[in-house]
Amino acid sequence: MIRSMTGYGRGVSRDQGKEFLVEIKSVNHRYSDIFVKLPKHLSFLEDRVRETAGKNLSRGKIDIYITYTDTGEDSKVVLLDEPLVSAYIRALNELRDRFGLKDDISVSLVSRFPDVLRVEKAEEDEEKLWELLKRALDEAIDSLVRMRENEGAKLKDDLLNKTVYIDSIISEIASRAPEVVKEYRKRLESRIRELIDQQPVDETRIAMEVAIFADRCSIDEELTRLRSHISQMRQAFELEEPVGRKLDFLVQEMNREINTIGSKANDLFISKCVVELKSEMEKIREQVQNIE
């Protein structure tokens, strides 16, 4: 199945006040390039995210944005700095004794001193976090893949139509090719007769010249290979695996054969057909650049 490399996917997962939002955007790229952006304190999950995405998305520039919120009751903890509290109390007792002050040390007083109490995020279970994140990540990937497949189906239809048109041009070239040799023979005979004032023509010499010309401008092999490449391209459309690189290679080979036909063609009609083939192949090349 053909997949485009362009798409967008979104996934959300929630549990006990915790929520992950995953957004994935992808565009065409020659290789696989995965970028992951997630909160700094969750960076230990990046490798798992990258590995999961890589198993499902084999090609493209893929940007994954992860947002995490935690509003659960156990999301934060209040920590007491006991050594600091002890130091504050010792200092207060010393102050009291030295200056004969009233002893009014209380919890409310000490708790207001700097850094006695601090609020931090509660330590979280890495595996539970990953399970929650993976649900959102899988949903986003599935959504992205569906969009890629829908776009891929459109690309497939368009490419199939273009191969049908290319086939028709190849058939026209194949029909015209034998006539090129025949017309060359006629021109050659006419030219020779003009040069030797209607004297008998050496048919053996003409046949030899025509054979040399026919061999030099023969495009049978190129047409055969071109048809073979088109057949392979159509077969690739039905494979259940990424075929973008294979199609890219086939396009290069098809262009090579078309260029060879153009260099051998000693005929205006075939030259026009070659121009049309190149135009269609450029359109196919642009489409193939966006296939996974």
Residue, then its C-alpha position, 0 to 999 in steps of 0.5 A: m500500500i502506497r503511503s504519502m510522507t505528508g500528514y498530521g496525527r494527534g493523540v490524547s491519554r488521561d489517567q488520574g489527573k495526568e494527561f499527555l497530548v501528542e502531535i505528529k507532523s511529517v513531510n517528505h524527506r529522503y531518509s528517516d529524520i525523527f525530532v522529538k520535543l517533550p518536557k525536560h523532566l521527561s527526557f528519559l522517555e525520548d528514546r522510547v518515543r523515537e523507537t516506537a515512531g521508527k517502527n511505524l514510520s520508515r521514512g520522512k521528516i517527522d516532528i513529534y511534540i509532547t505536552y504533559t500536565d499533571t493536576g493530580e492530588d499527588s503531583k506535588v510534595v512539600l519537603l522540610d529542610e530539617p538541618l536548616v530548621s535546626a540551624y534556625i532554631r539554634a540561632l533563635n535560642e541564642l538570640r533569646d538567651r543573649f538578649g533576654l528576649k521572650d521565647d515565642i518560637s512557633v511553627s508559624l514563625v519558623s515556617r516563614f523563614p526562607d527555604v524551610l519548606r519547598v514544593e517539588k514535583a512528586e517522583e513518578d513511576e517511569e513505567k506508568l508514565w510510559e504506558l500513559l504516553k504510549r497510548a497517546l503516541d499510538e493514537a497519534i501515529d495511527s491518525l498520521v498513518r491513516m492520513r498518509e494512506n489516504e493521500g497515498a491512495k490518491l497518489k497511486d491513482d494519479l501515478l497509474n493514470k500516468t503510466v497508462y499514458i506513458d504506455s500509449i506513447i511507448s506504443e506510438i514510438a514502437s509503431r513508428a520505429p520500423e518506418v524510420v528505417k524504411e524512410y531512410r532507405k527510400r531517402l538513401e536510394s533517392r539520393i544515390r540515384e541523383l548522384i549517379d544520374q539514374q545508373p543502376v543502384d548497388e542494392t548490396r551497398i544500400a542494404m549494408e548502409v540501411a543495416i548500419f543505420a538500423d542498428r545504430c538507431s535501434i531502440d527495441e531494447e530501450l522500449t523493452r526495458l522501459r515497459s519492464h520498468i513500468s510493469q515493476m512500478r505497477q507491481a510496487f503499488e500493490l506491495e504492503e511495504p514502503v516502496g518510495r525508494k524503489l519507485d525513485f530508482l525505477v524513475q531514474e532508470m526510466n529516465r535513462e532509457i528515455n534519454t537513450i531513445g532520444s539520442k538514437a531517434n533520427d525522427l521528428f515524431i519520435s523526438k516529440c514523443v520523447v519530449e512528452l515522455k520526459s514531461e510525464m516522468e518529471k511529474i511522476r518524479e515529483q509525486v514519487q518524492n512524497i511516497e514513503 
